[in-house]
Amino acid sequence: MRFLNQLAKESRLQRFASLPVCLILACLAGNAAAQVRAGTIRELHGAGQIRRNGRVVALATGMPVFAGDRLETPRQSSVTVDLADGSQLVLSDASIVIGDKIANPADPTIELLKGKLRSIVKMVGGKPVEFEVHTPNAAASVRGTEFDTEYIEGKPCPGFPQCLRYTDIGVYKGIVEVRNPTSSKPVTMRVAAGYETTVPCDLPPATPAPLGMGDLTAPGYH
């Protein structure tokens, strides 16, 4: 009888000992299920990192990218991300956050916190998918297929030397609609292929000018 009691006691201890392990595995499974895969690292030149759930992981080709990830590339580095819908992002000395809705083709959003981002948006049925790039002072809604967004902070904006933060948007294919959510003037500017606009501080977007003109002359504003 004593032997049987001992076996029962050991069995109960083993069940309790395995309980924390089961809970940990369940939590990990829940976290994995909660993550929505947004794309994959296709190319990496130089270095970069992903901030995910409080952790920092070095970038590598073939690495999955999830909604909510923050991707960062230092100077003289770039990374190309293939999104799940077939679109493509190229970061150059930049920091972006993959929006929680990026996995939903009806409403993907990218936050550009600094640096330069090229967006190559896939066409579906002859039309571009819905796609937006946000900076701290601008929002670019895609009505085209390829464009650059660059957010500059700490340098004077051409034509507005007192403005030290601005967004440049250049369009190579299609049309992009640009607005400044922080502006008191709700102006939306349509920028066609071959043109660019600048969004200074809390002002509305500039009248589009040919690509490269912003480096030569101050932009004209409403």
C-alpha positions in Angstrom: 0.0 0.0 0.0 2.8 2.4 0.9 4.4 1.7 -2.6 1.1 2.5 -4.4 0.7 5.8 -2.4 4.3 6.7 -3.4 3.5 6.1 -7.0 0.4 8.2 -6.9 2.3 11.0 -5.2 5.1 11.0 -7.8 2.4 11.0 -10.6 0.8 14.1 -9.1 4.2 15.8 -8.9 5.0 15.0 -12.5 1.7 16.5 -13.6 2.3 19.8 -11.7 5.9 20.0 -12.9 4.8 19.7 -16.5 2.1 22.4 -16.1 4.5 25.5 -16.4 6.0 24.0 -19.6 2.5 23.5 -21.1 1.6 27.1 -20.2 4.7 28.5 -21.8 4.1 26.5 -25.0 0.5 27.7 -25.1 1.6 31.3 -24.7 4.2 30.9 -27.5 1.6 29.3 -29.8 -0.8 32.2 -29.0 1.9 34.8 -29.9 2.7 33.0 -33.1 -0.9 32.8 -34.1 -1.4 36.5 -33.3 1.4 37.5 -35.7 0.3 38.2 -39.2 3.0 37.6 -41.8 3.3 40.7 -44.1 6.2 39.7 -46.3 9.8 38.5 -46.6 13.2 40.1 -46.7 14.3 39.7 -50.3 17.6 41.5 -50.5 19.9 43.1 -47.9 22.9 45.4 -48.7 24.8 46.4 -45.6 23.1 45.9 -42.3 19.7 46.4 -40.6 17.5 45.2 -37.8 13.9 44.5 -36.8 12.3 45.5 -33.6 9.6 43.1 -32.7 7.8 42.6 -29.4 10.6 44.4 -27.4 13.4 42.4 -29.1 15.9 43.5 -31.7 16.9 41.0 -34.4 19.5 41.5 -37.2 18.0 41.4 -40.7 18.8 38.5 -43.0 17.6 37.5 -46.5 14.6 35.1 -46.4 13.5 36.4 -42.9 9.7 36.8 -42.5 8.3 40.2 -41.7 5.2 40.5 -39.6 2.6 43.2 -39.1 3.8 45.6 -36.3 7.5 45.1 -37.1 9.8 48.1 -37.1 12.5 47.8 -39.8 15.6 50.0 -39.5 18.6 50.4 -41.9 21.7 52.5 -41.1 23.6 54.8 -43.6 24.9 53.1 -46.7 22.5 50.2 -46.2 19.3 49.1 -47.9 16.8 46.3 -47.6 14.1 45.1 -50.1 10.9 43.6 -48.7 8.5 41.5 -50.8 5.0 42.0 -49.4 2.4 39.3 -49.3 0.3 41.0 -52.0 3.2 41.1 -54.4 4.2 44.7 -53.8 7.7 45.7 -52.9 9.4 48.1 -50.4 13.0 49.4 -50.6 14.4 51.1 -47.5 17.4 53.4 -47.8 18.8 54.7 -44.5 15.3 54.5 -43.1 13.1 53.4 -40.3 9.6 52.1 -41.1 6.8 50.3 -39.2 4.7 47.7 -41.0 1.1 48.6 -40.2 -1.2 46.2 -38.5 -3.4 46.3 -41.5 -0.7 45.6 -44.1 -1.8 41.9 -44.4 -5.3 43.2 -45.5 -5.0 44.1 -49.2 -7.9 46.4 -48.8 -6.1 48.7 -46.3 -2.3 48.3 -45.9 -0.4 51.1 -44.3 3.4 51.8 -43.9 4.7 54.4 -41.4 7.9 56.0 -42.5 9.6 57.5 -39.4 12.7 58.7 -41.1 14.8 58.3 -44.2 13.7 57.2 -47.7 11.3 54.5 -48.9 10.5 53.4 -52.4 7.2 51.7 -52.9 6.5 49.5 -55.9 2.8 48.6 -55.7 1.4 45.6 -57.5 -1.4 46.0 -60.0 -4.5 43.7 -59.6 -6.9 43.5 -62.5 -5.3 46.5 -64.1 -5.6 48.6 -60.9 -3.2 49.2 -58.0 -4.0 47.8 -54.6 -5.0 50.2 -51.9 -1.8 51.3 -50.2 -0.7 54.3 -48.0 2.6 55.6 -46.7 2.4 57.9 -43.7 5.1 60.2 -42.3 4.8 62.4 -39.2 3.4 65.2 -41.4 2.1 63.6 -44.6 0.0 60.8 -46.0 0.5 59.4 -49.5 -2.4 57.3 -50.9 -1.4 55.3 -53.9 -3.3 55.7 -57.1 -0.2 54.5 -59.1 2.5 51.9 -59.0 5.9 53.3 -58.1 6.9 56.3 -55.9 9.5 57.5 -53.4 8.7 59.0 -50.0 11.4 60.7 -47.9 11.0 62.2 -44.5 13.6 64.8 -43.5 14.0 66.2 -40.0 16.5 68.7 -38.6 17.3 70.4 -42.0 15.6 73.5 -43.4 12.9 72.9 -46.0 13.7 74.6 -49.4 11.8 77.9 -49.5 10.9 77.6 -45.8 14.1 77.9 -43.8 12.3 78.0 -40.5 10.7 74.6 -41.2 12.9 71.8 -40.0 10.7 68.8 -40.9 9.2 68.0 -44.3 8.3 65.2 -46.6 9.3 64.8 -50.3 7.3 62.5 -52.6 8.3 61.7 -56.1 6.2 59.6 -58.5 7.6 57.4 -61.3 4.5 55.6 -62.4 0.8 56.3 -62.0 -0.7 58.8 -59.6 -0.3 59.4 -55.8 -2.6 61.6 -53.7 -0.8 63.5 -51.0 -2.2 65.4 -48.0 -1.0 66.7 -44.7 -3.1 65.5 -41.8 -1.5 68.0 -39.5 -2.5 71.0 -41.7 -5.4 73.3 -41.0 -6.0 73.4 -44.8 -7.5 70.1 -46.0 -5.8 70.1 -49.4 -5.2 66.9 -51.3 -2.6 67.1 -54.1 -2.6 64.6 -57.0 1.0 64.0 -58.1 1.3 62.3 -61.5 4.2 60.3 -62.9 7.3 62.4 -63.5 6.5 64.9 -60.8 7.2 65.5 -57.1 5.8 67.5 -54.2 7.1 68.7 -50.8 5.0 68.8 -47.6 6.6 71.4 -45.2 5.8 71.3 -41.5 2.1 71.9 -41.0 1.4 73.3 -44.4 -0.4 71.7 -47.3 1.5 69.9 -50.2 3.3 72.0 -52.7 2.2 72.3 -56.3 3.8 69.4 -58.1 7.0 70.2 -60.1 9.1 67.9 -62.4 11.2 65.4 -60.7 14.5 66.9 -59.6 13.3 70.5 -59.7 13.0 70.6 -55.9 16.7 70.4 -55.6 17.1 73.5 -57.8 14.4 75.9 -56.9 12.1 76.5 -53.9 8.7 74.9 -54.5 5.6 77.0 -55.1 2.9 76.8 -52.5 -0.8 77.8 -52.4 
